[in-house]
Amino acid sequence: MGTKELKWLAAHPEVQEQYLGEYIAIAGEKLVAHGKDFKKVFDQVQKSGLEAIIHKARRLDKGLVVCSRAARWIGPSNETGNQ
């Protein structure tokens, strides 16, 4: 998982521009979620049951940041203890 999504992302630079600064989740050849909050995008992907990569859209001269479905949220804990 991931090669198809990365190829799709490379073939659609307009997605990078449209969602600049946001996290975008790609499953297969489809954008399935986006937003400025990584955890919210991650949760949307988890709830959908899809296997997706999550990438922070940035200027095309910057590197990729990719997160697979197997990743676990690591960040500030919330008051409810849910992760």
PDB file with SEQRES, HELIX, SHEET and CRYST1 records, atoms N, CA, C and O in Angstrom:
SEQRES   1 A   83  MET GLY THR LYS GLU LEU LYS TRP LEU ALA ALA HIS PRO          
SEQRES   2 A   83  GLU VAL GLN GLU GLN TYR LEU GLY GLU TYR ILE ALA ILE          
SEQRES   3 A   83  ALA GLY GLU LYS LEU VAL ALA HIS GLY LYS ASP PHE LYS          
SEQRES   4 A   83  LYS VAL PHE ASP GLN VAL GLN LYS SER GLY LEU GLU ALA          
SEQRES   5 A   83  ILE ILE HIS LYS ALA ARG ARG LEU ASP LYS GLY LEU VAL          
SEQRES   6 A   83  VAL CYS SER ARG ALA ALA ARG TRP ILE GLY PRO SER ASN          
SEQRES   7 A   83  GLU THR GLY ASN GLN                                          
HELIX    1 AA1 THR A    3  ALA A   11  1                                   9    
HELIX    2 AA2 PRO A   13  GLN A   18  1                                   6    
HELIX    3 AA3 PHE A   38  SER A   48  1                                  11    
SHEET    1 AA1 4 LYS A  30  GLY A  35  0                                        
SHEET    2 AA1 4 TYR A  23  ALA A  27 -1                                        
SHEET    3 AA1 4 ILE A  53  LYS A  56 -1                                        
SHEET    4 AA1 4 VAL A  66  CYS A  67 -1                                        
CRYST1    1.000    1.000    1.000  90.00  90.00  90.00 P 1           1          
ATOM      1  N   MET A   1       0.843  -1.177   0.000  1.00  0.00           N  
ATOM      2  CA  MET A   1       0.000   0.000   0.000  1.00  0.00           C  
ATOM      3  C   MET A   1       0.883   1.232   0.000  1.00  0.00           C  
ATOM      4  O   MET A   1       1.875   1.286   0.726  1.00  0.00           O  
ATOM      5  N   GLY A   2       0.539   2.204  -0.793  1.00  0.00           N  
ATOM      6  CA  GLY A   2       1.250   3.456  -0.801  1.00  0.00           C  
ATOM      7  C   GLY A   2       1.780   3.857  -2.158  1.00  0.00           C  
ATOM      8  O   GLY A   2       1.753   5.037  -2.505  1.00  0.00           O  
ATOM      9  N   THR A   3       2.264   2.897  -2.939  1.00  0.00           N  
ATOM     10  CA  THR A   3       2.834   3.232  -4.244  1.00  0.00           C  
ATOM     11  C   THR A   3       1.796   3.866  -5.155  1.00  0.00           C  
ATOM     12  O   THR A   3       2.070   4.881  -5.796  1.00  0.00           O  
ATOM     13  N   LYS A   4       0.611   3.279  -5.219  1.00  0.00           N  
ATOM     14  CA  LYS A   4      -0.457   3.816  -6.071  1.00  0.00           C  
ATOM     15  C   LYS A   4      -0.823   5.232  -5.634  1.00  0.00           C  
ATOM     16  O   LYS A   4      -0.994   6.123  -6.466  1.00  0.00           O  
ATOM     17  N   GLU A   5      -0.940   5.430  -4.324  1.00  0.00           N  
ATOM     18  CA  GLU A   5      -1.300   6.738  -3.797  1.00  0.00           C  
ATOM     19  C   GLU A   5      -0.222   7.780  -4.094  1.00  0.00           C  
ATOM     20  O   GLU A   5      -0.534   8.910  -4.469  1.00  0.00           O  
ATOM     21  N   LEU A   6       1.033   7.402  -3.928  1.00  0.00           N  
ATOM     22  CA  LEU A   6       2.122   8.342  -4.185  1.00  0.00           C  
ATOM     23  C   LEU A   6       2.212   8.692  -5.667  1.00  0.00           C  
ATOM     24  O   LEU A   6       2.492   9.838  -6.018  1.00  0.00           O  
ATOM     25  N   LYS A   7       1.979   7.716  -6.530  1.00  0.00           N  
ATOM     26  CA  LYS A   7       1.968   7.994  -7.969  1.00  0.00           C  
ATOM     27  C   LYS A   7       0.814   8.934  -8.312  1.00  0.00           C  
ATOM     28  O   LYS A   7       0.975   9.854  -9.115  1.00  0.00           O  
ATOM     29  N   TRP A   8      -0.355   8.702  -7.701  1.00  0.00           N  
ATOM     30  CA  TRP A   8      -1.505   9.577  -7.947  1.00  0.00           C  
ATOM     31  C   TRP A   8      -1.192  10.995  -7.490  1.00  0.00           C  
ATOM     32  O   TRP A   8      -1.474  11.960  -8.200  1.00  0.00           O  
ATOM     33  N   LEU A   9      -0.607  11.116  -6.303  1.00  0.00           N  
ATOM     34  CA  LEU A   9      -0.264  12.430  -5.766  1.00  0.00           C  
ATOM     35  C   LEU A   9       0.725  13.151  -6.681  1.00  0.00           C  
ATOM     36  O   LEU A   9       0.575  14.346  -6.934  1.00  0.00           O  
ATOM     37  N   ALA A  10       1.727  12.438  -7.174  1.00  0.00           N  
ATOM     38  CA  ALA A  10       2.712  13.038  -8.075  1.00  0.00           C  
ATOM     39  C   ALA A  10       2.066  13.484  -9.389  1.00  0.00           C  
ATOM     40  O   ALA A  10       2.491  14.473  -9.987  1.00  0.00           O  
ATOM     41  N   ALA A  11       1.043  12.758  -9.837  1.00  0.00           N  
ATOM     42  CA  ALA A  11       0.364  13.082 -11.098  1.00  0.00           C  
ATOM     43  C   ALA A  11      -0.668  14.198 -10.946  1.00  0.00           C  
ATOM     44  O   ALA A  11      -1.194  14.686 -11.946  1.00  0.00           O  
ATOM     45  N   HIS A  12      -0.968  14.613  -9.702  1.00  0.00           N  
ATOM     46  CA  HIS A  12      -1.981  15.635  -9.449  1.00  0.00           C  
ATOM     47  C   HIS A  12      -1.425  16.759  -8.576  1.00  0.00           C  
ATOM     48  O   HIS A  12      -1.858  16.929  -7.436  1.00  0.00           O  
ATOM     49  N   PRO A  13      -0.464  17.532  -9.106  1.00  0.00           N  
ATOM     50  CA  PRO A  13       0.120  18.617  -8.298  1.00  0.00           C  
ATOM     51  C   PRO A  13      -0.899  19.676  -7.890  1.00  0.00           C  
ATOM     52  O   PRO A  13      -0.676  20.419  -6.934  1.00  0.00           O  
ATOM     53  N   GLU A  14      -2.012  19.747  -8.611  1.00  0.00           N  
ATOM     54  CA  GLU A  14      -3.037  20.730  -8.247  1.00  0.00           C  
ATOM     55  C   GLU A  14      -3.631  20.441  -6.871  1.00  0.00           C  
ATOM     56  O   GLU A  14      -4.117  21.354  -6.204  1.00  0.00           O  
ATOM     57  N   VAL A  15      -3.596  19.186  -6.443  1.00  0.00           N  
ATOM     58  CA  VAL A  15      -4.097  18.826  -5.111  1.00  0.00           C  
ATOM     59  C   VAL A  15      -3.199  19.458  -4.049  1.00  0.00           C  
ATOM     60  O   VAL A  15      -3.684  19.965  -3.037  1.00  0.00           O  
ATOM     61  N   GLN A  16      -1.882  19.422  -4.289  1.00  0.00           N  
ATOM     62  CA  GLN A  16      -0.942  20.054  -3.367  1.00  0.00           C  
ATOM     63  C   GLN A  16      -1.256  21.541  -3.232  1.00  0.00           C  
ATOM     64  O   GLN A  16      -1.269  22.083  -2.127  1.00  0.00           O  
ATOM     65  N   GLU A  17      -1.507  22.192  -4.355  1.00  0.00           N  
ATOM     66  CA  GLU A  17      -1.779  23.624  -4.343  1.00  0.00           C  
ATOM     67  C   GLU A  17      -3.121  23.943  -3.679  1.00  0.00           C  
ATOM     68  O   GLU A  17      -3.222  24.891  -2.901  1.00  0.00           O  
ATOM     69  N   GLN A  18      -4.137  23.157  -3.986  1.00  0.00           N  
ATOM     70  CA  GLN A  18      -5.477  23.418  -3.456  1.00  0.00           C  
ATOM     71  C   GLN A  18      -5.527  23.274  -1.941  1.00  0.00           C  
ATOM     72  O   GLN A  18      -6.226  24.034  -1.270  1.00  0.00           O  
ATOM     73  N   TYR A  19      -4.791  22.304  -1.394  1.00  0.00           N  
ATOM     74  CA  TYR A  19      -4.855  22.015   0.037  1.00  0.00           C  
ATOM     75  C   TYR A  19      -3.546  22.361   0.749  1.00  0.00           C  
ATOM     76  O   TYR A  19      -3.207  21.750   1.762  1.00  0.00           O  
ATOM     77  N   LEU A  20      -2.818  23.334   0.222  1.00  0.00           N  
ATOM     78  CA  LEU A  20      -1.532  23.745   0.760  1.00  0.00           C  
ATOM     79  C   LEU A  20      -1.622  23.979   2.273  1.00  0.00           C  
ATOM     80  O   LEU A  20      -2.462  24.745   2.746  1.00  0.00           O  
ATOM     81  N   GLY A  21      -0.748  23.310   3.016  1.00  0.00           N  
ATOM     82  CA  GLY A  21      -0.721  23.451   4.467  1.00  0.00           C  
ATOM     83  C   GLY A  21      -1.667  22.519   5.204  1.00  0.00           C  
ATOM     84  O   GLY A  21      -1.649  22.473   6.434  1.00  0.00           O  
ATOM     85  N   GLU A  22      -2.495  21.773   4.475  1.00  0.00           N  
ATOM     86  CA  GLU A  22      -3.430  20.834   5.104  1.00  0.00           C  
ATOM     87  C   GLU A  22      -2.893  19.408   4.980  1.00  0.00           C  
ATOM     88  O   GLU A  22      -2.043  19.115   4.139  1.00  0.00           O  
ATOM     89  N   TYR A  23      -3.407  18.540   5.833  1.00  0.00           N  
ATOM     90  CA  TYR A  23      -3.132  17.114   5.704  1.00  0.00           C  
ATOM     91  C   TYR A  23      -4.159  16.545   4.735  1.00  0.00           C  
ATOM     92  O   TYR A  23      -5.351  16.835   4.837  1.00  0.00           O  
ATOM     93  N   ILE A  24      -3.689  15.737   3.801  1.00  0.00           N  
ATOM     94  CA  ILE A  24      -4.600  15.119   2.843  1.00  0.00           C  
ATOM     95  C   ILE A  24      -4.441  13.612   2.943  1.00  0.00           C  
ATOM     96  O   ILE A  24      -3.327  13.098   3.046  1.00  0.00           O  
ATOM     97  N   ALA A  25      -5.564  12.911   2.910  1.00  0.00           N  
ATOM     98  CA  ALA A  25      -5.570  11.448   2.968  1.00  0.00           C  
ATOM     99  C   ALA A  25      -5.969  10.920   1.597  1.00  0.00           C  
ATOM    100  O   ALA A  25      -6.986  11.321   1.030  1.00  0.00           O  
ATOM    101  N   ILE A  26      -5.156  10.023   1.081  1.00  0.00           N  
ATOM    102  CA  ILE A  26      -5.385   9.466  -0.250  1.00  0.00           C  
ATOM    103  C   ILE A  26      -5.493   7.959  -0.129  1.00  0.00           C  
ATOM    104  O   ILE A  26      -4.626   7.304   0.448  1.00  0.00           O  
ATOM    105  N   ALA A  27      -6.584   7.412  -0.687  1.00  0.00           N  
ATOM    106  CA  ALA A  27      -6.800   5.964  -0.727  1.00  0.00           C  
ATOM    107  C   ALA A  27      -6.939   5.581  -2.197  1.00  0.00           C  
ATOM    108  O   ALA A  27      -7.842   6.050  -2.890  1.00  0.00           O  
ATOM    109  N   GLY A  28      -6.042   4.733  -2.658  1.00  0.00           N  
ATOM    110  CA  GLY A  28      -6.063   4.370  -4.076  1.00  0.00           C  
ATOM    111  C   GLY A  28      -5.786   5.592  -4.912  1.00  0.00           C  
ATOM    112  O   GLY A  28      -4.715   6.191  -4.808  1.00  0.00           O  
ATOM    113  N   GLU A  29      -6.728   5.964  -5.732  1.00  0.00           N  
ATOM    114  CA  GLU A  29      -6.583   7.137  -6.590  1.00  0.00           C  
ATOM    115  C   GLU A  29      -7.639   8.187  -6.257  1.00  0.00           C  
ATOM    116  O   GLU A  29      -8.207   8.827  -7.141  1.00  0.00           O  
ATOM    117  N   LYS A  30      -7.886   8.346  -4.946  1.00  0.00           N  
ATOM    118  CA  LYS A  30      -8.944   9.267  -4.524  1.00  0.00           C  
ATOM    119  C   LYS A  30      -8.552   9.980  -3.235  1.00  0.00           C  
ATOM    120  O   LYS A  30      -8.031   9.366  -2.304  1.00  0.00           O  
ATOM    121  N   LEU A  31      -8.810  11.279  -3.196  1.00  0.00           N  
ATOM    122  CA  LEU A  31      -8.657  12.060  -1.985  1.00  0.00           C  
ATOM    123  C   LEU A  31      -9.861  11.744  -1.097  1.00  0.00           C  
ATOM    124  O   LEU A  31     -11.001  11.943  -1.516  1.00  0.00           O  
ATOM    125  N   VAL A  32      -9.627  11.256   0.122  1.00  0.00           N  
ATOM    126  CA  VAL A  32     -10.743  10.827   0.964  1.00  0.00           C  
ATOM    127  C   VAL A  32     -10.965  11.711   2.194  1.00  0.00           C  
ATOM    128  O   VAL A  32     -12.022  11.639   2.821  1.00  0.00           O  
ATOM    129  N   ALA A  33      -9.981  12.544   2.543  1.00  0.00           N  
ATOM    130  CA  ALA A  33     -10.148  13.458   3.682  1.00  0.00           C  
ATOM    131  C   ALA A  33      -9.069  14.520   3.601  1.00  0.00           C  
ATOM    132  O   ALA A  33      -8.018  14.311   2.996  1.00  0.00           O  
ATOM    133  N   HIS A  34      -9.341  15.667   4.221  1.00  0.00           N  
ATOM    134  CA  HIS A  34      -8.330  16.725   4.305  1.00  0.00           C  
ATOM    135  C   HIS A  34      -8.685  17.648   5.452  1.00  0.00           C  
ATOM    136  O   HIS A  34      -9.839  17.727   5.871  1.00  0.00           O  
ATOM    137  N   GLY A  35      -7.684  18.341   5.951  1.00  0.00           N  
ATOM    138  CA  GLY A  35      -7.905  19.311   7.008  1.00  0.00           C  
ATOM    139  C   GLY A  35      -6.590  19.758   7.617  1.00  0.00           C  
ATOM    140  O   GLY A  35      -5.539  19.183   7.334  1.00  0.00           O  
ATOM    141  N   LYS A  36      -6.649  20.774   8.445  1.00  0.00           N  
ATOM    142  CA  LYS A  36      -5.446  21.327   9.067  1.00  0.00           C  
ATOM    143  C   LYS A  36      -5.016  20.541  10.304  1.00  0.00           C  
ATOM    144  O   LYS A  36      -3.869  20.647  10.739  1.00  0.00           O  
ATOM    145  N   ASP A  37      -5.920  19.762  10.867  1.00  0.00           N  
ATOM    146  CA  ASP A  37      -5.635  18.999  12.084  1.00  0.00           C  
ATOM    147  C   ASP A  37      -5.354  17.542  11.721  1.00  0.00           C  
ATOM    148  O   ASP A  37      -6.248  16.825  11.271  1.00  0.00           O  
ATOM    149  N   PHE A  38      -4.107  17.110  11.920  1.00  0.00           N  
ATOM    150  CA  PHE A  38      -3.724  15.749  11.549  1.00  0.00           C  
ATOM    151  C   PHE A  38      -4.611  14.710  12.226  1.00  0.00           C  
ATOM    152  O   PHE A  38      -5.092  13.783  11.575  1.00  0.00           O  
ATOM    153  N   LYS A  39      -4.827  14.862  13.518  1.00  0.00           N  
ATOM    154  CA  LYS A  39      -5.594  13.851  14.250  1.00  0.00           C  
ATOM    155  C   LYS A  39      -7.013  13.720  13.711  1.00  0.00           C  
ATOM    156  O   LYS A  39      -7.536  12.609  13.626  1.00  0.00           O  
ATOM    157  N   LYS A  40      -7.639  14.824  13.348  1.00  0.00           N  
ATOM    158  CA  LYS A  40      -8.998  14.751  12.797  1.00  0.00           C  
ATOM    159  C   LYS A  40      -8.999  14.023  11.458  1.00  0.00           C  
ATOM    160  O   LYS A  40      -9.888  13.212  11.200  1.00  0.00           O  
ATOM    161  N   VAL A  41      -8.010  14.304  10.598  1.00  0.00           N  
ATOM    162  CA  VAL A  41      -7.919  13.600   9.321  1.00  0.00           C  
ATOM    163  C   VAL A  41      -7.653  12.117   9.565  1.00  0.00           C  
ATOM    164  O   VAL A  41      -8.276  11.257   8.943  1.00  0.00           O  
ATOM    165  N   PHE A  42      -6.731  11.828  10.468  1.00  0.00           N  
ATOM    166  CA  PHE A  42      -6.400  10.441  10.822  1.00  0.00           C  
ATOM    167  C   PHE A  42      -7.653   9.709  11.314  1.00  0.00           C  
ATOM    168  O   PHE A  42      -7.917   8.578  10.906  1.00  0.00           O  
ATOM    169  N   ASP A  43      -8.426  10.362  12.195  1.00  0.00           N  
ATOM    170  CA  ASP A  43      -9.648   9.741  12.725  1.00  0.00           C  
ATOM    171  C   ASP A  43     -10.673   9.483  11.613  1.00  0.00           C  
ATOM    172  O   ASP A  43     -11.346   8.452  11.619  1.00  0.00           O  
ATOM    173  N   GLN A  44     -10.793  10.417  10.659  1.00  0.00           N  
ATOM    174  CA  GLN A  44     -11.726  10.220   9.544  1.00  0.00           C  
ATOM    175  C   GLN A  44     -11.329   8.993   8.733  1.00  0.00           C  
ATOM    176  O   GLN A  44     -12.186   8.205   8.334  1.00  0.00           O  
ATOM    177  N   VAL A  45     -10.042   8.833   8.490  1.00  0.00           N  
ATOM    178  CA  VAL A  45      -9.566   7.668   7.735  1.00  0.00           C  
ATOM    179  C   VAL A  45      -9.849   6.396   8.519  1.00  0.00           C  
ATOM    180  O   VAL A  45     -10.336   5.417   7.954  1.00  0.00           O  
ATOM    181  N   GLN A  46      -9.551   6.399   9.807  1.00  0.00           N  
ATOM    182  CA  GLN A  46      -9.798   5.223  10.642  1.00  0.00           C  
ATOM    183  C   GLN A  46     -11.275   4.833  10.629  1.00  0.00           C  
ATOM    184  O   GLN A  46     -11.605   3.653  10.519  1.00  0.00           O  
ATOM    185  N   LYS A  47     -12.160   5.817  10.741  1.00  0.00           N  
ATOM    186  CA  LYS A  47     -13.601   5.560  10.749  1.00  0.00           C  
ATOM    187  C   LYS A  47     -14.093   5.037   9.409  1.00  0.00           C  
ATOM    188  O   LYS A  47     -15.055   4.270   9.354  1.00  0.00           O  
ATOM    189  N   SER A  48     -13.439   5.449   8.329  1.00  0.00           N  
ATOM    190  CA  SER A  48     -13.868   5.015   6.993  1.00  0.00           C  
ATOM    191  C   SER A  48     -13.513   3.561   6.722  1.00  0.00           C  
ATOM    192  O   SER A  48     -14.128   2.914   5.875  1.00  0.00           O  
ATOM    193  N   GLY A  49     -12.517   3.048   7.444  1.00  0.00           N  
ATOM    194  CA  GLY A  49     -12.074   1.675   7.216  1.00  0.00           C  
ATOM    195  C   GLY A  49     -11.172   1.524   6.001  1.00  0.00           C  
ATOM    196  O   GLY A  49     -10.762   0.414   5.661  1.00  0.00           O  
ATOM    197  N   LEU A  50     -10.863   2.632   5.350  1.00  0.00           N  
ATOM    198  CA  LEU A  50     -10.000   2.590   4.170  1.00  0.00           C  
ATOM    199  C   LEU A  50      -8.533   2.552   4.579  1.00  0.00           C  
ATOM    200  O   LEU A  50      -8.170   3.007   5.664  1.00  0.00           O  
ATOM    201  N   GLU A  51      -7.700   2.013   3.712  1.00  0.00           N  
ATOM    202  CA  GLU A  51      -6.261   2.113   3.895  1.00  0.00           C  
ATOM    203  C   GLU A  51      -5.814   3.298   3.067  1.00  0.00           C  
ATOM    204  O   GLU A  51      -6.000   3.322   1.850  1.00  0.00           O  
ATOM    205  N   ALA A  52      -5.227   4.276   3.723  1.00  0.00           N  
ATOM    206  CA  ALA A  52      -4.872   5.517   3.049  1.00  0.00           C  
ATOM    207  C   ALA A  52      -3.522   6.001   3.542  1.00  0.00           C  
ATOM    208  O   ALA A  52      -3.057   5.611   4.612  1.00  0.00           O  
ATOM    209  N   ILE A  53      -2.906   6.851   2.750  1.00  0.00           N  
ATOM    210  CA  ILE A  53      -1.738   7.570   3.231  1.00  0.00           C  
ATOM    211  C   ILE A  53      -2.204   8.960   3.613  1.00  0.00           C  
ATOM    212  O   ILE A  53      -3.162   9.487   3.046  1.00  0.00           O  
ATOM    213  N   ILE A  54      -1.516   9.550   4.583  1.00  0.00           N  
ATOM    214  CA  ILE A  54      -1.803  10.917   4.986  1.00  0.00           C  
ATOM    215  C   ILE A  54      -0.534  11.717   4.737  1.00  0.00           C  
ATOM    216  O   ILE A  54       0.556  11.341   5.168  1.00  0.00           O  
ATOM    217  N   HIS A  55      -0.701  12.812   4.041  1.00  0.00           N  
ATOM    218  CA  HIS A  55       0.438  13.616   3.606  1.00  0.00           C  
ATOM    219  C   HIS A  55       0.115  15.082   3.858  1.00  0.00           C  
ATOM    220  O   HIS A  55      -1.011  15.519   3.617  1.00  0.00           O  
ATOM    221  N   LYS A  56       1.080  15.837   4.333  1.00  0.00           N  
ATOM    222  CA  LYS A  56       0.863  17.274   4.503  1.00  0.00           C  
ATOM    223  C   LYS A  56       1.206  17.956   3.189  1.00  0.00           C  
ATOM    224  O   LYS A  56       2.349  17.919   2.735  1.00  0.00           O  
ATOM    225  N   ALA A  57       0.203  18.578   2.586  1.00  0.00           N  
ATOM    226  CA  ALA A  57       0.399  19.265   1.310  1.00  0.00           C  
ATOM    227  C   ALA A  57       1.301  20.467   1.530  1.00  0.00           C  
ATOM    228  O   ALA A  57       1.067  21.300   2.406  1.00  0.00           O  
ATOM    229  N   ARG A  58       2.330  20.527   0.713  1.00  0.00           N  
ATOM    230  CA  ARG A  58       3.280  21.620   0.812  1.00  0.00           C  
ATOM    231  C   ARG A  58       3.777  21.984  -0.560  1.00  0.00           C  
ATOM    232  O   ARG A  58       3.480  21.302  -1.542  1.00  0.00           O  
ATOM    233  N   ARG A  59       4.526  23.048  -0.630  1.00  0.00           N  
ATOM    234  CA  ARG A  59       5.079  23.438  -1.922  1.00  0.00           C  
ATOM    235  C   ARG A  59       5.818  22.252  -2.520  1.00  0.00           C  
ATOM    236  O   ARG A  59       6.437  21.470  -1.799  1.00  0.00           O  
ATOM    237  N   LEU A  60       5.752  22.124  -3.804  1.00  0.00           N  
ATOM    238  CA  LEU A  60       6.305  20.952  -4.476  1.00  0.00           C  
ATOM    239  C   LEU A  60       7.816  20.827  -4.374  1.00  0.00           C  
ATOM    240  O   LEU A  60       8.362  19.767  -4.680  1.00  0.00           O  
ATOM    241  N   ASP A  61       8.502  21.874  -3.956  1.00  0.00           N  
ATOM    242  CA  ASP A  61       9.953  21.769  -3.797  1.00  0.00           C  
ATOM    243  C   ASP A  61      10.342  21.249  -2.407  1.00  0.00           C  
ATOM    244  O   ASP A  61      11.528  21.178  -2.083  1.00  0.00           O  
ATOM    245  N   LYS A  62       9.365  20.893  -1.601  1.00  0.00           N  
ATOM    246  CA  LYS A  62       9.608  20.328  -0.267  1.00  0.00           C  
ATOM    247  C   LYS A  62       9.414  18.822  -0.313  1.00  0.00           C  
ATOM    248  O   LYS A  62       8.821  18.313  -1.264  1.00  0.00           O  
ATOM    249  N   GLY A  63       9.895  18.099   0.683  1.00  0.00           N  
ATOM    250  CA  GLY A  63       9.769  16.644   0.718  1.00  0.00           C  
ATOM    251  C   GLY A  63       8.381  16.183   1.125  1.00  0.00           C  
ATOM    252  O   GLY A  63       7.528  16.987   1.501  1.00  0.00           O  
ATOM    253  N   LEU A  64       8.169  14.873   1.045  1.00  0.00           N  
ATOM    254  CA  LEU A  64       6.909  14.258   1.443  1.00  0.00           C  
ATOM    255  C   LEU A  64       6.931  13.872   2.910  1.00  0.00           C  
ATOM    256  O   LEU A  64       7.961  13.455   3.439  1.00  0.00           O  
ATOM    257  N   VAL A  65       5.792  14.014   3.557  1.00  0.00           N  
ATOM    258  CA  VAL A  65       5.589  13.479   4.896  1.00  0.00           C  
ATOM    259  C   VAL A  65       4.407  12.537   4.759  1.00  0.00           C  
ATOM    260  O   VAL A  65       3.297  12.974   4.454  1.00  0.00           O  
ATOM    261  N   VAL A  66       4.631  11.250   4.982  1.00  0.00           N  
ATOM    262  CA  VAL A  66       3.597  10.253   4.732  1.00  0.00           C  
ATOM    263  C   VAL A  66       3.354   9.447   5.990  1.00  0.00           C  
ATOM    264  O   VAL A  66       4.289   9.115   6.718  1.00  0.00           O  
ATOM    265  N   CYS A  67       2.093   9.133   6.243  1.00  0.00           N  
ATOM    266  CA  CYS A  67       1.706   8.314   7.386  1.00  0.00           C  
ATOM    267  C   CYS A  67       0.817   7.193   6.882  1.00  0.00           C  
ATOM    268  O   CYS A  67      -0.147   7.454   6.163  1.00  0.00           O  
ATOM    269  N   SER A  68       1.111   5.966   7.235  1.00  0.00           N  
ATOM    270  CA  SER A  68       0.286   4.847   6.785  1.00  0.00           C  
ATOM    271  C   SER A  68      -0.814   4.558   7.801  1.00  0.00           C  
ATOM    272  O   SER A  68      -0.792   5.071   8.920  1.00  0.00           O  
ATOM    273  N   ARG A  69      -1.761   3.744   7.404  1.00  0.00           N  
ATOM    274  CA  ARG A  69      -2.884   3.376   8.281  1.00  0.00           C  
ATOM    275  C   ARG A  69      -2.394   2.688   9.546  1.00  0.00           C  
ATOM    276  O   ARG A  69      -3.041   2.783  10.588  1.00  0.00           O  
ATOM    277  N   ALA A  70      -1.273   2.003   9.473  1.00  0.00           N  
ATOM    278  CA  ALA A  70      -0.748   1.285  10.623  1.00  0.00           C  
ATOM    279  C   ALA A  70      -0.214   2.229  11.697  1.00  0.00           C  
ATOM    280  O   ALA A  70       0.056   1.808  12.821  1.00  0.00           O  
ATOM    281  N   ALA A  71      -0.064   3.489  11.353  1.00  0.00           N  
ATOM    282  CA  ALA A  71       0.468   4.444  12.314  1.00  0.00           C  
ATOM    283  C   ALA A  71      -0.522   4.676  13.447  1.00  0.00           C  
ATOM    284  O   ALA A  71      -1.729   4.493  13.285  1.00  0.00           O  
ATOM    285  N   ARG A  72      -0.004   5.072  14.563  1.00  0.00           N  
ATOM    286  CA  ARG A  72      -0.828   5.372  15.729  1.00  0.00           C  
ATOM    287  C   ARG A  72      -0.601   6.831  16.086  1.00  0.00           C  
ATOM    288  O   ARG A  72       0.520   7.329  15.982  1.00  0.00           O  
ATOM    289  N   TRP A  73      -1.650   7.518  16.503  1.00  0.00           N  
ATOM    290  CA  TRP A  73      -1.527   8.922  16.875  1.00  0.00           C  
ATOM    291  C   TRP A  73      -0.581   9.046  18.048  1.00  0.00           C  
ATOM    292  O   TRP A  73      -0.750   8.390  19.076  1.00  0.00           O  
ATOM    293  N   ILE A  74       0.416   9.897  17.881  1.00  0.00           N  
ATOM    294  CA  ILE A  74       1.339  10.219  18.973  1.00  0.00           C  
ATOM    295  C   ILE A  74       1.388  11.730  19.024  1.00  0.00           C  
ATOM    296  O   ILE A  74       1.862  12.377  18.090  1.00  0.00           O  
ATOM    297  N   GLY A  75       0.913  12.274  20.084  1.00  0.00           N  
ATOM    298  CA  GLY A  75       0.869  13.721  20.211  1.00  0.00           C  
ATOM    299  C   GLY A  75       0.319  14.062  21.577  1.00  0.00           C  
ATOM    300  O   GLY A  75       0.230  13.197  22.448  1.00  0.00           O  
ATOM    301  N   PRO A  76      -0.046  15.302  21.769  1.00  0.00           N  
ATOM    302  CA  PRO A  76      -0.594  15.684  23.069  1.00  0.00           C  
ATOM    303  C   PRO A  76      -1.810  14.821  23.410  1.00  0.00           C  
ATOM    304  O   PRO A  76      -2.701  14.628  22.583  1.00  0.00           O  
ATOM    305  N   SER A  77      -1.830  14.314  24.625  1.00  0.00           N  
ATOM    306  CA  SER A  77      -2.977  13.488  24.996  1.00  0.00           C  
ATOM    307  C   SER A  77      -4.174  14.390  25.245  1.00  0.00           C  
ATOM    308  O   SER A  77      -4.042  15.546  25.648  1.00  0.00           O  
ATOM    309  N   ASN A  78      -5.366  13.812  24.986  1.00  0.00           N  
ATOM    310  CA  ASN A  78      -6.560  14.611  25.235  1.00  0.00           C  
ATOM    311  C   ASN A  78      -7.137  14.239  26.597  1.00  0.00           C  
ATOM    312  O   ASN A  78      -6.737  13.247  27.206  1.00  0.00           O  
ATOM    313  N   GLU A  79      -8.065  15.036  27.055  1.00  0.00           N  
ATOM    314  CA  GLU A  79      -8.622  14.834  28.396  1.00  0.00           C  
ATOM    315  C   GLU A  79      -9.389  13.537  28.549  1.00  0.00           C  
ATOM    316  O   GLU A  79      -9.494  13.023  29.663  1.00  0.00           O  
ATOM    317  N   THR A  80      -9.938  12.981  27.454  1.00  0.00           N  
ATOM    318  CA  THR A  80     -10.720  11.769  27.560  1.00  0.00           C  
ATOM    319  C   THR A  80      -9.859  10.525  27.582  1.00  0.00           C  
ATOM    320  O   THR A  80     -10.335   9.433  27.894  1.00  0.00           O  
ATOM    321  N   GLY A  81      -8.586  10.693  27.250  1.00  0.00           N  
ATOM    322  CA  GLY A  81      -7.686   9.544  27.220  1.00  0.00           C  
ATOM    323  C   GLY A  81      -7.746   8.779  25.927  1.00  0.00           C  
ATOM    324  O   GLY A  81      -6.995   7.818  25.760  1.00  0.00           O  
ATOM    325  N   ASN A  82      -8.625   9.166  24.979  1.00  0.00           N  
ATOM    326  CA  ASN A  82      -8.712   8.479  23.684  1.00  0.00           C  
ATOM    327  C   ASN A  82      -7.539   8.880  22.824  1.00  0.00           C  
ATOM    328  O   ASN A  82      -7.072  10.018  22.875  1.00  0.00           O  
ATOM    329  N   GLN A  83      -7.068   7.936  22.033  1.00  0.00           N  
ATOM    330  CA  GLN A  83      -5.972   8.235  21.118  1.00  0.00           C  
ATOM    331  C   GLN A  83      -6.318   7.777  19.751  1.00  0.00           C  
ATOM    332  O   GLN A  83      -5.522   7.937  18.826  1.00  0.00           O  
TER     333      GLN A  83                                                      
END                                                                             
